[in-house]
Each structure stands twice: as C-alpha cells, then as structure tokens.
Amino acid sequence: MHIALVSEHASPLAALGGVDAGGQNIHVAELAAELVRCGHRVTVYTRRDAPDLPDRVTARPGFAVVHVPAGPADHVPKDDLLPYMGGFGAWLAERWAAASERPDVVHAHFWMSGLAALTAARRTDLPVTLTYHALGSVKRRHHGTRDTSPPDRVGYERMLGNRVDRVVAQCRDEVEELTRMGVARRQIAVVPSGVDSGLFTPEGQAVARTCPRVLTAGRLVPRKGFQDVIRAMRWVPDAECVIVGGPPGRPVAEDPFGRRLVEVARLAGVADRIRMVGAVPRAELPRWYRSADLMVTAPWYEPFGLTPLEAMAAGVPVVASAVGGLLDTVVDGITGELVPPRDPAHLGRTLRRLLADRERRLGMSAAATDRARSRYGWPRAAEQLTAVYRSVAGAMSGAVA
Ligand code: UDP
C-alpha cells in the first residue's frame, strides 16, 4: 500500500536526529520505518517549520518526508497552528490529486493533522484514520483555565472521531474517554504504540553508580509529576533519583521548571540525592535505564507513555501512576507496580519496599522485558495497523464501486 502519515507539528526527522523529540515524533518515525520494512510505500507530511528545509527528504529507513508550506516557515507552538490547518489540507488535496502521489490510505497523528487530512480527503475521496496521541478533554480536566489548547479543541476532536473512517486508540483508557465524548465504539480500533526492542535491551552497558538508584525520564513539564517523585525520595533514604530530561543541548538550570524542581528537592531535604542529568540523546537512554533498580513515572495523566515501555524493554521494573496508557503497559505486581497519582508518600513507600526486595525485582525485570517484547513490538503494531488500513481502504473502494 501507499500510506500517507500526516503529523503536522511532530516531524519524524527530529526523532531521527535525536533533538527535541517527544513521543509523537518517535512514534511516527518508528511506525513509518516499520511500515517500510513490511513492504509499504510511506510518505510523512509535516509542516515546514524552518525556511531552509528541503521540500522532500528520504529518511534512512526508506520513507519520504514532505515539508508542507502552511503558516510561517518558523517554529509555531502547536496550540497556535489551528489557523493553518485549512491551508495544510488544501495543499495535501492538490498533491494527492496527482495519481503518482495519491496514497491508498491516510493516517493522521494529533487532532490538527486530522482536520487537515479530512479537509484533503473530502476532496480526494481517500480513507482517513486518526490517532489522537492526546485528548483535549483530558488536558482540560487537569489543566483547567491554564489549558492553552484552542477553545474548540474538544468539539473538533468529537467531530473528527465520528467523521474519519477509523480512530486508532492506543489504550483502553482512551477508548473509554472517546466513548464518553460521544465517539461511536464501532469507529475505534485499539493498536498500542510499539517500542524499539532492538535499541532498548537488558543486555549492554550501564551508566556507573554507587548506590541504589531509581530513574525517571521525560519532558520537564508539571504534568509528568517529577515534583512528586522528588518528594517521594523522603521515604527512600538510601537511594538516589536520576531525572533524565530537559531542554535539548542546554543545562537543566536554563529551564524554568527545571529550576523549580531543584527548589522542590531543597525544600524536601533530598537535594543531595537528586541528579538531574538533562536531556539525553535517545541512543544513550538504554545505558541510563539499565543503571536503575527501578524506573518510576508519576504523571497526573498519560495518553500512552513511551518511557516506561522503553525501561521495561531494557529489563527495568516500572512503578507508575495508575493512569491512561500505564494501566495497560504496567501489570500491577508482575512487571512493576501501579500507584495513585499525586501521592508522594504512597510512591515513596512503594519504592522503598521494592528496593529492599531484590528477588521480587528480578522476577519483575524478566516479566517486564517479556511483556515489552511480546506485546509491544513494532512488527505486531504494524501488522494490526495494516489490517485497519486495508479494511478502510477496502470499504472505500467497495463504496465507490
Ligand atoms: N526522550 C529522549 N531523551 C530524553 C528524554 C526523553 O530521547 O532526555 C525520549 C524518550 O525516549 C521517549 C520520548 O522522548 O521515547 C518521550 O515520549 P513519552 O511518550 O514518554 O512522552 P511525551 O514526550 O510524548 O509526553
């Protein structure tokens, strides 16, 4: 099949270059690569966000990345991109009108890409699938008036859910949220993200350490719960906590939230046991995960969560907030433990108990790797997605015939 992936703000090239990449960049890059390995032709459409980008690049795994002119050729925060999605969609429609560029199926990533894809698909009669990656209703519940999303986001997301040919949800919690929003269950297929189990392995080098270690990783934003992990360390007196993440290529001290975390550690009296190592290139991450006795992830909410899955693939048990995608990836008591979000005392006591029980951790480590490899491999995800693509493309050609 010729598959078009639309990812308006998250370019897979950022993930391949190892700079400033969030989960969506990595997901799109790894999905595109796997689909190519399965023999598909893949083109990723992302917004031109710098003037010197080529129109089209072939990324090393063999997929094309097309930079779509929509809005200023400069960085624009994703919450401000909505006015450009009409133009993005019109550009795609024109492109896909040429037989040589016309895909068999479109897979949009994030709701704004869904809008652009639907605009284009209406004019070209192409089937569209959509992965939200994050839902506005969840964000609004947690951020309230500080939510910077466009005010109509939830309405657009509901509309998209019922108009695209299939929604690809990443976990059971998302399915529940979507059905509560009014998206029909028959519209939804569940295909979790994959993890690169060739990169994240238990075997290999580990960063040196001198005492028991818990590790947490991700973008330094309040909703990831680093402040709770730091406070939890009061209950874990003999261990250190490594925090991986920060502004790419710059020290953590240059990040306002990073500075706040340093203050949280000082106030909690644990500053001497918190190591904020900043952003780590993806290729270096396995060495960091392997160095830890436990990985901890304590978000308020988490649409999917790649970092715990990466740690599991690297053989590290995960203590996670019982929210979102983590309810599926972490099996409580088997591959790690689930704890309530925003409860540092509970988290701290759980970490202390597990750190004291080496046998239990060894069992969890083996189960974690096994689960990551057997349930979250990219070949499996690509196979399931291909079935979804074929089903919507088949339905469309049947309808036309
Ligand atoms: N990551 C990285 N270097 C860092 C911190 C994170 O490469 O210093 C990667 C990490 O490996 C993961 C992604 O960034 O693949 C974050 O994805 P996740 O789903 O955990 O969170 P998101 O950023 O999408 O909310």
Residues whose N, C-alpha, C, O or C-beta is under 5 A from the ligand:
A	BS01	UDP	A21 G22 G23 Q24 I26 G218 R219 V244 G245 G278 A279 V280 P281 R282 G305 L306 T307
